[in-house]
Amino acid sequence: MFNDPQSSYYNCRQDFGPALIRARRPFVVKNALTGLGLLALTGGIYYYTLRAVGQDNFEDVKVPDTPRQPPKKIDP
């Protein structure tokens, strides 16, 4: 039973067998469209994020000339 070559969806070279191709055929188009949809959604979010961040203007943020000094400790 475990050595039966017909019990697998793959042939001896580990390629797709005819049964596996027949089993996957109904889902090929739906899976491809789902993958393209996810790719488009991810790309759109990435593009929108880069465009939104690229338009930020940081001229109103005050940057000090010198770094802040830590407060001095008071010895009792």
C-alpha positions in Angstrom: 0.0 0.0 0.0 2.8 2.5 0.8 4.8 1.5 -2.2 1.9 1.7 -4.6 3.0 4.2 -7.3 -0.7 4.9 -8.1 -1.5 6.1 -4.6 0.2 9.5 -5.1 -0.8 12.6 -6.9 2.9 12.9 -8.1 4.7 10.7 -10.6 8.2 9.1 -10.0 9.9 12.4 -10.9 7.8 14.3 -8.4 5.9 16.2 -11.2 2.2 16.8 -11.0 0.2 13.7 -12.0 -2.9 13.8 -14.1 -5.1 13.3 -11.0 -3.6 16.3 -9.3 -4.0 18.4 -12.4 -7.7 17.4 -12.7 -8.2 18.1 -8.9 -6.6 21.6 -9.1 -8.3 22.7 -12.4 -11.5 24.2 -10.9 -9.5 26.4 -8.6 -6.8 27.7 -10.9 -8.7 30.8 -12.1 -10.1 31.7 -8.7 -6.7 31.4 -7.0 -5.1 33.5 -9.7 -7.7 36.2 -9.4 -7.4 36.2 -5.6 -3.6 36.4 -5.9 -3.9 39.3 -8.3 -6.4 41.1 -6.1 -4.2 40.7 -3.0 -1.2 42.0 -5.0 -3.2 45.0 -6.2 -4.5 45.8 -2.7 -1.0 45.5 -1.2 0.5 47.6 -3.9 -2.2 50.2 -3.6 -1.7 50.5 0.2 2.1 50.7 -0.3 1.7 53.4 -3.0 -0.8 55.4 -0.9 1.4 55.3 2.2 4.5 56.5 0.3 2.6 59.3 -1.3 1.0 60.4 2.0 4.3 60.4 3.9 6.2 62.0 1.1 3.9 65.1 1.3 4.6 65.8 4.9 6.2 69.1 5.6 8.3 69.3 8.7 9.2 73.0 8.4 7.0 73.8 11.4 8.9 71.5 13.7 11.4 73.3 15.8 14.8 71.6 16.0 17.1 72.9 18.8 20.6 74.1 17.8 22.3 72.3 20.7 21.3 69.0 22.4 19.5 69.2 25.7 21.7 68.9 28.7 20.5 66.5 31.4 19.5 68.2 34.7 22.2 68.5 37.3 21.9 66.4 40.4 21.6 68.2 43.6 23.7 66.7 46.4 22.1 66.9 49.9 
